[in-house]
């Protein structure tokens, strides 16, 4: 009974964790611009290079935050402190 209870507890605990992959896993992540761009460019997020679109100017090396995902393109905005 103790073993079964422990396994059930761990299973429920795992199911309640927030997603760490896919579209939901990238939302809110901070990345770095690999080039200057105004509308479309490349960024580095979570160990991967992604195509990104934005509505404002982003400079090379500037930090950006992921606000959405359309297919293989991330929507980002500059991270202002």
C-alpha positions in Angstrom: 0.0 0.0 0.0 2.9 2.4 0.8 4.6 1.7 -2.6 1.3 2.2 -4.5 0.6 5.4 -2.5 4.1 6.7 -3.3 3.8 6.0 -7.0 0.4 7.7 -7.1 1.7 10.7 -5.3 4.6 11.1 -7.7 2.4 10.7 -10.7 0.0 13.4 -9.6 2.9 15.7 -8.7 4.3 15.3 -12.2 1.0 16.0 -13.9 0.6 19.3 -12.0 4.0 20.7 -13.2 3.9 23.4 -15.8 5.0 22.5 -19.3 8.7 22.8 -20.0 8.6 22.2 -23.8 6.6 23.2 -26.8 4.8 26.5 -27.3 4.0 26.9 -23.6 7.5 26.2 -22.5 8.9 29.1 -24.5 6.5 31.8 -23.3 8.1 34.4 -21.1 11.7 33.1 -21.8 14.4 35.6 -22.2 16.7 35.4 -25.3 19.4 37.4 -27.0 19.3 39.1 -30.4 22.0 37.7 -32.8 21.6 40.7 -35.1 20.1 44.1 -35.5 16.5 43.9 -36.8 13.4 46.0 -36.9 10.8 43.5 -38.0 12.4 40.1 -38.4 15.7 38.6 -37.3 17.4 35.8 -35.4 17.6 35.3 -31.6 19.1 32.7 -29.3 16.7 31.2 -26.7 17.1 28.2 -24.5 20.2 26.9 -26.4 18.6 27.2 -29.8 18.6 29.8 -32.6 15.1 31.0 -33.6 13.6 33.3 -36.2 11.8 36.1 -34.5 9.5 39.0 -35.3 8.9 42.2 -33.4 7.1 45.5 -33.7 10.1 47.6 -32.5 13.8 48.0 -33.1 16.0 45.3 -31.6 19.8 45.7 -31.5 22.4 42.9 -31.6 23.1 41.6 -28.1 19.9 43.1 -26.7 17.7 40.9 -24.5 14.2 40.1 -25.7 11.3 38.3 -24.1 9.1 35.7 -26.0 5.5 36.8 -26.1 4.1 34.3 -28.6 4.9 31.7 -31.2 3.6 31.2 -34.8 4.9 27.9 -36.2 8.7 28.1 -36.1 8.8 31.9 -35.6 8.7 33.5 -32.2 7.1 36.9 -31.4 9.3 38.9 -29.1 9.6 42.3 -27.6 12.7 44.1 -26.2 13.2 43.5 -22.5 13.3 46.8 -20.8 14.4 47.1 -17.2 
